[in-house]
Amino acid sequence: MLIVLLTVGSLQLGFAQETTISGVVSDAVGPLPGANIIVKGTTRGTTTDFDGKYTITANIGDTLIYSYVGMISREILVSANTTVNVTLEEGNVLDEIVVTAQGIRKEKKALGYAITQVDGDELKERAESDVARTLQGKVAGVQINAASGSTGDSPAITIRSSLSLNQSNDPLIIVNNVPFSGSLIDIDPNDIKTLNVLKGLNASVLYGSEGRNGVILIQTKSGSVSSGEEEVDVNFSQTVYTNTISNLPEYQNRYGQGSNTRFVGGNIGSWGPAYTELDVVPHPLSGNSSFPEFANATVPYRPHDNVQDFFRTGIGRITSLNVTTSQEKTAFNISAGYTDEEGIMINNDIQRFNLGIGGSAELSDKIDISATLNYSTRKRNSAQGASVLFERLLFLPRSVDVANLPFQDPVTGANVYYRSDQNPLWTLNNAGRNDDVVRIFGTFNANYQINDNLGLSYRVGYDSDTEDEFDFSNKGGLDDEFVNGFLELDFNKEVVVDQFFVLHANYPLTDKISLDAQAGINSKHSRFKSNWTRYENQIVYGFVRPLNYELILSEPTDDDDPTENIRASENIAGAFGQFEFSYDRFLYVTLSGRNDWGSTVEEENRQLFYPGVSFSFLPKSAFNFDSNIINFLKLRGAYATSSGFPSRYRTRTTLAATAQRFVTGGTSIISNGVPRRLGNPNLKPELHREFEVGLESILFNNRVNFEASVFKRISEDQIVFRELDGATGFGFTEDNIGEIQTEGIEIDLGVDVIKKEDFNLNVRNIFTAFETIVTELDADRINLGGRNFAIQDQPLNVLMGTYAVRDSEGNFLINPDSGELLISDDVGLEDRIIGNPNPDWSLTSITGINYKDFTLSAQLEYVHGGENFSDLVEDLIERGVTRDTENREGSFILPGVYGDPATGLPYLDANGQTIPNTIQLDADETAFSNYYNADDNSTFDTSVFRIREIALAYNISKAKFKNLPFENLTFTLSGRNIFYNAPGFPKYTNIDPELSTSGGSGSTTVPTTKRYAFGVSVSF
């Protein structure tokens, strides 16, 4: 009996043996601070520190419960294993942990400002080399406008409209918690794990002035590895896609080259005879002495696809490999990607290589470190001067087969065309731009946990960007600098070192009140150097080297820097703090602020402090009510300030010395000069303020997600160019003389229409509307480029131009001598506002359907309102090449009344009544030299509907097919920019408002492209 009792007792002692368990609690992004671990059935427990680490004592055989707000709890049985790392999955989307400014992780429910997270899966394996284009339409309040359809062109990004008239409005890009000086095209989309957008000033206040335009936070796979269970993950993907033109006009094929129904060789219009009236016409080069074989030749008089033949189908390929390995206390990741994309024209392509390495290690219970190193190269070839290329191409006479004609002299290489213009084929083959960019980007992070409530973090980022540009043209062209040829060599290098040191604190002040605080310092040092040289007057055609051109010496310029050989540096330092007080986990109040010291203004203006305050209130938790209709509800509000420091060399007048401007007898005479800009020592930073309120909710048994934000921004002390009296010896200076205000609303509504085990249908709608008004301007108006102006009490960027004169009842005034419209500048009237390019609102609808292993998604977009000038439309109509001009038989009378060409006033008859126009014009006269000459008649409503993206994916997983050698295999078919319709433009011009009419200049550029892709990804 004694032996039995001893045996049972020893077994009981064994099962009750205490052990100490430690580890890290994480989510999909990284470690979770403040996670709870308790011994099931007891009150004993602990919480994780700032690095997600914990230590707890329990008996073997006990069960530990791991929980975190917004996460699904996990239960784990205690065994002899003393290290237990746990990964929690997301629960309520609004209770999730998100990465905020300076890499600080916060509960989303506690945030008093808007933040949008885009999962990396929404960006990868798309038919785009640029992350920015993939983001279009996916985030409320974010406007992404492509400059052109040229491969490698990066679109412009603004968040919540523009804050500044002349300063940069680009958002700050943060990669792995460190500022990134490149653009999104330098980042491999397949290496992105998460992308967060901080929209308001309160969200970005910890970044100071650099975060004033909003912040795009990117966590790469190599920068977010964490230790845990021992495993190795391998992911490989390959995407191949086509790149084709999508927005050519619909051309008429009834009439050919000429004017007034007569054939005229060399004419640029298509107002000639119908194709049924002539069989042959003289060869387009019959008068060119370099081609005697064409002297008496003829060609059939018929239409050609002469514009379509100019373009090609480009092929793009994106290859990506990612390997992640983790151990108990270490983790490592390597990502590699290669992109090769051809544009829709010859000599337009891009090649990009990305390599990222990241790792983390727990050196002790209190210290952990992590680091990343990224290397990328980007090479791009592009056309030289898109306006030169498309100035004539898009409205070529329909009967000229330019693609099958010689484009250069066989002996001299000079431009050859059917008329005295520059042949676009000659431009493509003899001029171009080559960019070669090499970037090295790295980060190092160290965290030290002082105790359960205090922690220290240090982070440093290094970003080195080297860009080598090679712009050139052979001699022999006809347009400006192409006549004698040129060569520009531009070498730029920028190195940025950003350091961050912060103290974290987390204290329960009472049973219900707790404090989560961060205080730190941040410094950013940038060094920039540039060497620019220009050569002209090529000696030998076809040899593009500096010694084959004449060196052009430097002159003082009006550009950002006074000379072409630059050595510059900038510093900005900041101290910041953020103090979050929570009451019973339903009311959160956060006080934040940053003090910046900038080096681009004089000493008395260098220091600025930006305060911010926000609140988040959870009524459901506060009043403790349960409802299946309201599953989650948050009310929030925020106020914050920021600034915008001016560019360097704006406060002091610079001097340029040119040692070889004059040379006498071999002796160099130094000449000094100054630019037209006068330095302003009183120049100070712009000041920005923003108020924001919002609501976030989950409704109807978690079937509806609704988020709305309303904001108002006030931007004072705008830095603008102020003209000076010529007697000063300068042309202008920069001064703080303006104010703009923006009011806007953002709505994000997601609805699970159908939610079943094998079938789900979800629709997400994203709505954005804002208006930006120039509320103060100490000048009549300021030109912002092209036809865009800042005018007090008017929307920002309004268009100014000529207009068709009208009487008091809105009737056109007609010249009684010609039957043509009276144009404002013809009668001595000044230009006026002719349009507002800002849209009234935009709406994106993203539909997702999941059926078993199939996933179908579609992104539709509509932009309402806005006007823009388009000289492309004017040219297409005036030259008679689109189907809009097919109905040209007979005569036409412009509706209107007669007006006085000298005064711009209507003529009146003996009874005091206006006199209707009765003068008949033919179609050529009506369209070519009359109606569209007024800028307001060439200004159109830019509303547009677009099918941005459709994608179909099929997934094969090991979970369903046990014998597969891989975890997942996914096939994807997708298309981008598949269809658009802009009804405000003439029907057959097919203008895409996103490109050729942007900016108000009306100049033509590389047309829109559409893309179709097939992708395969496999994971092991």
MARMARTOR-601509 format. One line per 4 residues: their letters; for each residue x, z, y of C-alpha. Coordinates in pm, whole numbers. Each point is the difference from the previous one (the first is absolute). Layout:
BEGIN
a) X,Z,Y; ...
END
This chain:
BEGIN
mliv) 0,0,0; 286,86,238; 159,-340,-60; -334,-172,81
lltv) -46,199,321; 357,-75,114; -52,-369,-71; -326,-16,197
gslq) 155,197,285; 298,-230,20; -231,-305,9; -199,156,281
lgfa) 319,72,195; 111,-359,-54; -325,-145,131; 3,236,297
qett) 358,-87,93; 35,-65,371; 181,-304,135; 75,-142,344
isgv) -127,-353,61; 117,-216,291; -42,-360,102; -141,-240,255
vsda) -364,-92,71; -42,-354,131; -255,-269,65; 49,-378,-11
vgpl) 197,8,326; 226,301,-54; 23,382,-9; -305,204,106
pgan) 63,303,224; -259,276,-26; -134,-85,-347; -149,295,-190
iivk) 109,115,-347; -186,287,-163; -5,152,-349; -339,-82,-141
gttr) -229,303,-31; 211,208,240; 61,35,373; 374,-51,-41
gttt) 131,-316,166; 230,-167,250; 23,-305,226; 255,-278,31
dfdg) 247,-5,285; 60,-287,242; 172,-203,-272; -276,54,-254
kyti) 206,252,-197; -138,313,-164; 99,288,-225; -244,215,-197
tani) 19,257,-279; -245,-28,-292; -27,72,-369; 57,-264,-262
gdtl) -347,-110,-102; -151,48,347; -157,-294,184; 115,-97,350
iysy) -248,-169,236; 154,-236,255; -227,-87,293; 15,-148,346
vgmi) -266,-89,255; -111,-357,-62; 171,-15,-340; -131,26,-354
srei) 115,333,-151; 209,7,-317; 38,267,-267; 326,35,-194
lvsa) 76,237,-289; 309,217,48; 264,-60,-267; 369,72,-35
nttv) 72,-280,248; 101,167,325; -21,-314,214; -344,-153,56
nvtl) -41,-283,251; -360,-100,69; -151,-306,166; -352,39,139
eegn) -236,-291,51; -210,-55,310; -354,132,16; -196,-16,325
vlde) 159,-275,208; -38,194,325; 174,305,-146; 307,-197,-100
ivvt) 352,64,121; 137,-266,233; 336,-63,163; -21,42,378
aqgi) 247,-20,290; 361,93,-76; -80,-5,-372; -203,321,18
rkek) -258,17,-279; -344,127,99; -345,39,-148; -204,-289,135
kalg) -292,236,55; 210,195,254; 89,-302,215; -171,-36,336
yait) 88,-367,39; -49,-330,-181; 237,-107,-274; -47,-284,-248
qvdg) 183,-28,-329; 54,-333,-174; 109,18,-362; 297,-210,-103
delk) -216,-181,-259; -193,-160,287; 320,-160,133; 197,-109,-303
erae) -17,-326,-195; -157,-190,289; 81,-352,119; 176,130,310
sdva) 362,74,76; -98,225,293; -170,339,-44; -163,-37,343
rtlq) -203,-306,-102; -114,180,-315; -127,287,219; -222,-223,215
gkva) -353,136,24; 59,298,-229; 32,278,261; -252,78,275
gvqi) 155,-13,346; 300,-211,-106; 28,-354,137; 244,-236,-173
naas) 27,-343,164; 214,-269,-157; 210,-195,249; 1,-315,-213
gstg) -22,-128,-356; 376,-45,-19; 160,167,-302; 190,310,108
dspa) -181,53,331; -99,365,37; -346,68,149; -53,231,296
itir) -145,344,-84; -188,222,244; -187,321,-74; -295,89,221
ssls) 79,-279,247; 291,-7,245; 133,306,179; 234,-186,232
lnqs) -3,-309,220; 366,-92,-39; 157,248,-243; -11,-42,-376
ndpl) -334,62,-171; 145,-16,-350; -69,299,-227; 283,218,-125
iivn) 91,-77,-360; 114,294,-211; 149,-58,-345; 59,303,-221
nvpf) -59,225,302; 270,-166,212; -51,-251,288; 58,-360,-107
sgsl) 120,-245,265; -88,-313,-197; -337,-165,-51; -233,14,-297
idid) 128,-334,-128; 325,176,-93; -183,223,-251; -83,-104,-356
pndi) -378,50,-41; 46,78,-369; 224,299,85; -267,173,212
ktln) -162,302,-157; -224,104,289; -53,-114,358; -164,229,257
vlkg) -108,-101,349; 2,265,275; -221,-144,272; -30,248,284
lnas) 240,181,230; -74,335,-161; 89,-138,-343; 336,-123,129
vlyg) 85,264,261; 290,135,-208; 171,-338,39; -16,27,379
segr) 9,-319,206; 102,-215,-294; -329,71,-177; -224,-83,297
ngvi) -119,-332,-145; -96,150,-335; 209,45,-311; 17,-179,-334
liqt) 136,241,-262; 137,-162,-315; 110,184,-310; 194,-223,-236
ksgs) 24,54,-372; 372,62,33; -66,255,275; -268,206,-176
vssg) 140,83,-342; -44,357,-124; 126,189,-300; -233,107,-276
eeev) -75,-108,-352; 274,-193,-175; -104,-364,9; 105,-353,92
dvnf) -234,-252,164; 80,-368,40; -215,-243,202; 63,-372,35
sqtv) -209,-255,190; 19,-370,75; -223,-181,248; -2,-375,64
ytnt) -212,-151,277; -68,-317,191; 12,-23,379; -208,-281,152
isnl) -140,-92,340; -358,110,55; -116,-89,348; 56,-368,74
peyq) -270,-159,215; -254,-227,-166; 116,-338,124; -213,-306,75
nryg) 93,-318,-188; -206,-261,189; 217,-73,307; 372,-50,43
qgsn) 272,-10,261; -73,-117,353; -228,65,296; -334,-127,126
trfv) -65,-164,-343; 318,-215,31; 307,29,-220; 306,111,200
ggni) 325,45,-190; 184,315,102; -321,165,121; -48,358,-115
gswg) -379,-10,-7; -240,-115,-270; -246,-166,238; 84,-349,-127
payt) -215,-247,-193; -180,83,-321; 196,-70,-318; -258,-262,-91
eldv) 99,-209,304; 370,-62,-81; 191,-74,-318; 362,44,114
vphp) 188,126,307; 368,-19,103; 236,232,-182; 44,328,198
lsgn) 378,-66,26; -28,-371,77; 155,54,342; 290,220,-118
ssfp) 332,-188,9; 149,231,-264; -242,-145,-255; 7,-380,34
efan) -176,-31,-334; -319,124,165; 13,-237,301; -279,-226,-118
atvp) -145,217,-272; -362,111,-20; -173,284,-179; -359,38,-119
yrph) -231,151,258; -145,293,-193; -14,381,10; 267,218,-163
dnvq) 29,366,-100; 292,7,241; -31,371,85; -68,124,-354
dffr) 301,-197,-127; 225,192,236; -55,324,-193; 88,107,-353
tgig) -111,255,-255; 248,284,7; 71,214,-305; 59,375,22
rits) 143,234,-263; 17,380,10; 186,188,-273; 7,379,-15
lnvt) 151,261,-235; -40,377,23; 153,261,-232; -71,374,32
tsqe) 150,272,-213; -62,373,31; 142,310,-162; -81,366,38
ktaf) 195,36,325; 105,-352,94; -161,-336,60; 126,-349,75
nisa) -155,-330,103; 129,-351,52; -206,-284,143; 103,-363,40
gytd) -194,-292,139; 61,-363,85; -225,-223,208; 40,-375,43
eegi) -268,-179,204; -25,-357,126; -197,-78,313; -243,-286,50
minn) 272,-206,174; 345,-101,-112; 287,221,114; -228,304,25
diqr) 61,263,-267; 96,363,-53; 205,182,-263; 3,378,-14
fnlg) 178,238,-235; -79,372,-11; 180,273,-191; -104,365,24
iggs) 149,302,-174; -138,352,25; 55,331,-169; -81,368,21
aels) 150,314,-151; -86,369,-11; 331,176,50; -157,344,-33
dkid) -331,177,34; 48,-10,376; 185,-325,71; -91,-359,-73
isat) 136,-328,135; -106,-362,-3; 145,-325,128; -77,-370,23
lnys) 209,-308,62; -154,-339,75; 167,-335,44; -179,-316,102
trkr) 83,-351,108; -238,-248,160; 85,-362,66; -241,-227,178
nsaq) -1,-361,110; -262,-106,252; -92,-277,239; 141,-21,350
gasv) -278,5,256; -342,-18,-164; -153,-133,321; 236,-298,-13
lfer) -91,-60,-364; -375,9,45; -31,-122,357; -76,-349,-129
llfl) -34,33,-377; -347,151,-27; -160,-276,207; 196,-303,-119
prsv) -192,-328,21; -174,-34,-333; 150,-345,-63; 368,102,38
dvan) 158,81,-338; 279,217,143; 99,154,-335; 111,-340,-130
lpfq) 183,-117,313; 370,54,80; 45,305,222; 361,-51,112
dpvt) 240,-277,91; 205,-99,-308; 321,-17,207; -24,267,270
ganv) -251,235,-162; -203,-3,320; -373,62,5; -224,-293,-97
yyrs) -374,-2,54; -281,-242,67; 4,109,367; 230,184,241
dqnp) -58,344,-148; 195,218,-238; -88,-73,-361; -97,325,-176
lwtl) 184,-120,-311; 316,-43,206; -41,356,127; -44,143,-349
nnag) 308,-179,-130; 229,47,299; -81,339,148; -67,343,-138
rndd) 67,369,-8; 177,195,-272; -29,380,-10; 210,219,-226
vvri) -88,371,0; 180,270,-198; -134,355,2; 136,324,-146
fgtf) -244,290,17; 57,345,-146; -134,353,14; 118,344,-108
nany) -227,306,-28; 79,364,-73; -247,288,-30; 76,368,-21
qind) -268,256,-86; 90,323,176; -289,197,-152; -361,-52,-96
nlgl) -95,-49,365; 296,-171,165; 188,-319,-68; 256,-226,169
syrv) 23,-379,-19; 265,-242,120; -29,-376,-4; 221,-279,126
gyds) -68,-372,1; 242,-288,50; -123,-348,84; 241,-289,56
dted) -141,-341,85; 218,-309,44; -159,-326,110; 183,-330,26
efdf) -198,-281,167; 97,-365,2; -219,-223,222; 91,-366,28
snkg) -97,-356,81; 181,-328,-40; 8,-228,301; -232,-296,18
gldd) -336,164,63; -223,-66,298; -131,343,94; 210,216,234
efvn) 289,169,-183; -31,-236,-298; 132,-294,204; 366,106,-11
gfle) -23,258,-278; 77,370,6; 132,284,-211; -74,370,49
ldfn) 183,269,-194; -156,345,30; 141,299,-185; -180,336,29
kevv) 74,330,-168; -191,323,39; 83,334,-161; -245,289,19
vdqf) 70,356,-114; -300,232,-5; 33,371,-80; -271,258,-60
fvlh) 20,375,-50; -311,213,-46; -100,356,-86; -321,35,-205
anyp) -209,317,-3; -315,91,-190; -148,345,55; -340,164,-69
ltdk) -70,182,327; -317,173,-127; -224,-33,-303; -157,-309,154
isld) 248,-130,256; 322,-175,-100; 276,-180,186; 180,-315,-110
aqag) 271,-87,251; 294,-233,50; 258,7,277; 291,-235,21
insk) 237,-224,190; 52,-371,-29; 258,-238,141; 29,-377,-12
hsrf) 308,-191,104; -5,-381,17; 298,-228,51; -50,-367,70
ksnw) 236,-289,49; -61,-368,47; 215,-308,43; -183,-310,122
trye) 155,-338,64; -160,-329,94; 148,-346,-35; -146,-328,125
nqiv) 82,-373,17; 81,-80,-362; 290,-245,-35; -42,-141,-351
ygfv) -351,-23,-143; -65,200,-317; 297,238,25; -144,342,90
rpln) 303,210,86; 105,168,329; 300,-230,52; -236,-299,2
yeli) -188,129,307; 79,102,356; 8,376,59; -255,119,255
lsep) 119,306,191; -213,307,48; -217,52,308; -178,315,119
tddd) -344,2,-154; -335,168,38; -8,111,-363; 9,355,-126
dpte) 378,4,8; 214,-133,287; 246,-205,-203; 17,-179,-331
nira) 273,225,-139; -151,344,-28; 120,343,-104; -269,260,47
seni) -119,331,-134; -313,210,40; -72,363,-80; -321,188,-34
agaf) -17,365,-101; -303,214,-64; -110,350,-88; -342,37,-158
gqfe) -237,252,-146; -326,-4,-192; -207,312,-66; -307,-24,-221
fsyd) -236,296,-11; -270,2,-267; -298,230,-17; -148,55,-345
rfly) 97,-360,-89; -288,-150,198; 138,1,355; 342,-136,87
vtls) 156,0,347; 340,-162,51; 219,30,307; 283,-250,22
grnd) 250,-127,250; 328,-172,50; 255,-5,280; 200,-321,33
wgst) 322,-75,184; 55,-375,52; 310,-182,123; -153,-310,162
veee) -114,170,323; 180,205,261; 67,367,-68; -295,139,196
nrql) -246,-205,-210; 155,44,-344; -190,305,-124; -364,-21,-105
fypg) -222,237,-196; -298,-132,-200; -257,257,-111; -277,-52,-251
vsfs) -288,195,-148; -242,-81,-281; -271,165,-206; -168,-62,-333
flpk) -329,167,-94; -162,-7,-346; -370,94,46; -78,0,-370
safn) 271,257,-72; -83,201,311; -368,39,-82; 54,5,-376
fdsn) -277,-242,-95; -10,-221,-305; -145,-348,20; 22,-316,-207
iinf) -78,-199,314; 289,141,205; 294,52,-232; 255,32,277
lklr) -19,7,380; 270,35,263; -25,-7,378; 325,-48,187
gaya) 137,-43,350; 340,-45,159; 177,-31,334; 361,-102,46
tssg) 243,-158,242; 301,-227,-29; 223,-223,209; 188,-326,1
fpsr) 357,-6,122; 108,-327,166; 258,-234,-150; 365,54,81
yrtr) 162,-115,326; -320,19,206; 97,275,242; 329,-145,125
ttla) 91,-345,126; 259,-165,-221; 287,-232,83; 113,-301,-199
ataq) 360,-117,22; 89,-355,-110; 376,-48,-12; -2,-375,-67
rfvt) -286,-119,218; 254,-156,238; 345,-114,-111; 259,-130,251
ggts) 334,-125,-126; -37,195,-319; -76,322,187; -330,170,-79
iisn) -201,116,298; -226,292,-78; -354,-45,128; -253,280,14
gvpr) -373,-31,-9; -309,211,-33; -323,-71,-185; -326,-36,190
rlgn) -112,346,-116; 65,291,237; 61,332,-170; -249,279,76
pnlk) 155,349,-24; -346,157,40; -138,-173,-309; -153,247,-241
pelh) -166,-17,-342; -360,-109,-45; -242,283,-81; -274,-26,-263
refe) -292,229,-84; -258,-28,-275; -322,177,-94; -135,-52,-350
vgle) -299,135,-194; -102,-92,-350; -205,68,-308; 89,-30,-368
silf) -244,45,-285; -73,-63,-366; -369,-41,-79; -254,-54,-277
nnrv) 184,138,-303; 335,-137,119; -139,-354,21; 46,-51,376
nfea) 314,57,206; -46,-13,376; 259,43,274; -41,-65,372
svfk) 224,50,304; -70,-36,371; 293,6,241; 96,-45,362
rise) 352,-72,123; 135,23,354; 340,-154,67; 146,79,342
dqiv) 317,-92,189; 4,-342,-163; 340,-166,36; -60,-345,151
frel) 194,-267,185; -42,17,377; 104,-300,206; 240,56,288
dgat) 51,-179,328; 269,-265,-41; 185,151,297; 103,288,-226
gfgf) 210,-236,-209; -203,85,-310; -312,-145,-153; -167,306,-150
tedn) 38,357,-117; -177,217,-254; -225,277,123; -270,245,-116
igei) -305,-156,163; -277,-38,-258; -253,168,-229; -202,-127,-295
qteg) -276,169,-201; -125,-73,-349; -319,117,-165; -69,-75,-364
ieid) -179,81,-321; 113,-33,-364; -224,25,-306; 98,-7,-367
lgvd) -293,4,-244; 42,-22,-377; -291,-12,-242; 5,14,-381
vikk) -302,-227,-50; 27,14,-379; 202,265,-183; -12,-19,-378
edfn) 246,44,-283; 77,-371,-45; -125,-142,329; 68,102,361
lnvr) -91,-172,326; 145,135,323; -35,-134,353; 218,121,287
nift) -80,-98,359; 252,42,282; -125,-31,359; 212,2,317
afet) -104,-38,365; 193,82,316; 34,-103,362; 312,30,214
ivte) -45,-10,378; 264,-13,274; -122,289,215; 281,10,257
ldad) 249,-260,117; 201,4,320; 5,-380,8; -253,-283,15
rinl) 80,-105,-353; 290,-3,-245; 76,-289,-229; 48,120,-357
ggrn) 104,-341,-132; -172,-339,-7; -355,27,136; -27,374,-75
faiq) -20,240,293; -49,364,88; -259,32,277; -148,326,124
dqpl) -342,88,-141; 23,-285,-251; 70,1,-376; 367,-13,-86
nvlm) 138,-352,-60; -282,-193,168; 56,-375,27; 36,-176,332
gtya) -15,-372,59; -169,-292,165; -372,-55,-32; -268,-262,42
vrds) -165,53,339; -375,74,-13; -277,48,250; -196,323,46
egnf) -230,-91,-290; 287,-62,-242; -6,-381,8; 328,-188,-29
linp) 111,-167,321; 78,-367,-58; 228,-221,209; -229,-275,132
dsge) 292,-245,10; 94,32,-370; -280,178,-183; 250,263,-116
llis) -8,378,31; 142,167,307; 278,237,-111; 86,310,203
ddvg) 361,-87,76; -104,-350,109; -204,148,283; 250,272,94
ledr) -165,294,-174; 211,274,-160; -4,72,-372; -244,262,-123
iign) -74,200,-314; -118,-239,-269; -10,222,-307; 62,331,-172
pnpd) 207,-45,-317; -83,346,-137; -261,-3,-280; -311,213,34
wslt) 26,136,-354; 126,-81,-347; -135,74,-347; 171,-16,-338
sitg) -189,31,-327; 201,61,-317; -193,-24,-327; 142,122,-329
inyk) -151,-61,-342; 137,157,-318; -136,-109,-336; 186,138,-300
dftl) 353,-141,37; -87,-247,278; 27,68,372; -134,-230,271
saql) 52,63,371; -93,-195,311; 85,63,366; -227,-160,261
eyvh) 57,31,374; -194,-75,315; 131,25,357; -262,-22,273
ggen) 59,-110,357; 304,-67,212; 98,-326,165; 323,-193,4
fsdl) 137,-316,152; 108,-279,-236; 185,-306,122; -2,-116,-363
vedl) -378,-46,16; 42,-180,331; 257,-235,-151; -198,-68,-317
ierg) -313,-94,192; 176,-186,281; 196,-210,-250; -312,-81,-201
vtrd) 133,93,-344; -261,241,-139; -350,-73,-125; -131,171,314
tenr) 74,-331,178; -146,-242,-256; -320,-55,198; 167,-200,276
egsf) -207,-317,30; -184,-65,327; 36,191,325; -19,363,105
ilpg) -115,187,310; 139,343,67; -280,244,83; 32,132,353
vygd) -49,-71,368; 217,-172,255; 255,211,184; 241,-45,287
patg) 359,-53,-136; 139,146,323; -198,325,19; -135,61,-350
lpyl) -354,33,137; -303,-192,-128; -133,-301,187; -361,32,112
dang) -256,-271,61; -226,-27,306; -230,265,-149; 284,245,-56
qtip) -2,-54,-375; 300,-64,-225; 54,-356,-125; 19,-47,-381
ntiq) 291,-198,-140; -82,-350,-132; 349,-151,-38; 64,-139,-349
ldad) 335,51,-177; 128,-122,-334; 108,247,-267; 370,-38,77
etaf) -49,80,369; -232,291,-77; 226,178,-247; 354,-101,90
snyy) 31,50,372; -287,218,95; -202,271,-174; 277,203,-165
nadd) 232,-16,301; -164,318,125; 156,301,-175; -334,177,-34
nstf) -139,-298,-194; 294,37,-242; -72,370,-50; -202,85,-309
dtsv) -168,292,-176; 244,120,-267; -252,163,-234; 104,-76,-358
frir) -113,70,-355; 273,7,-265; 42,46,-372; 331,178,21
eial) 60,69,-368; -150,-32,-347; 179,138,-307; -85,21,-370
ayni) 206,218,-235; -9,65,-374; 177,300,-149; 113,56,-359
skak) 99,360,-70; 152,191,-287; -282,251,30; -232,-261,-153
fknl) 243,-200,-208; 221,256,-177; 259,-241,-142; 102,-156,332
pfen) 372,22,86; -83,85,362; -226,238,192; -179,-256,217
ltft) -4,-375,48; -193,-143,297; -77,-359,93; -113,-76,356
lsgr) -146,-308,168; -41,19,376; -54,-203,312; 60,83,366
nify) -149,-148,315; -223,-212,-220; -258,-91,263; -80,56,366
napg) -252,-127,250; 25,30,379; -335,-133,133; 99,39,365
fpky) 235,-297,-16; -102,-368,-24; -121,-51,-356; 268,-225,-144
tnid) 308,141,175; 25,275,-265; 190,231,233; 108,337,-142
pels) -27,253,286; 252,225,-174; 285,-242,71; -1,-295,234
tsgg) -205,156,279; 149,348,-4; 160,131,316; -189,-224,239
sgst) 282,-253,35; -196,-255,-200; 318,-146,-146; -7,-132,-353
tvpt) 202,154,-279; 45,-23,-376; -352,-15,-145; -164,260,-222
tkry) 82,-1,-369; -196,91,-311; 158,138,-315; -88,15,-368
afgv) 196,225,-234; 42,85,-365; 168,328,-87; 107,187,-310
svsf) 107,363,-8; 104,209,-297; 86,369,-30; 182,187,-277
END
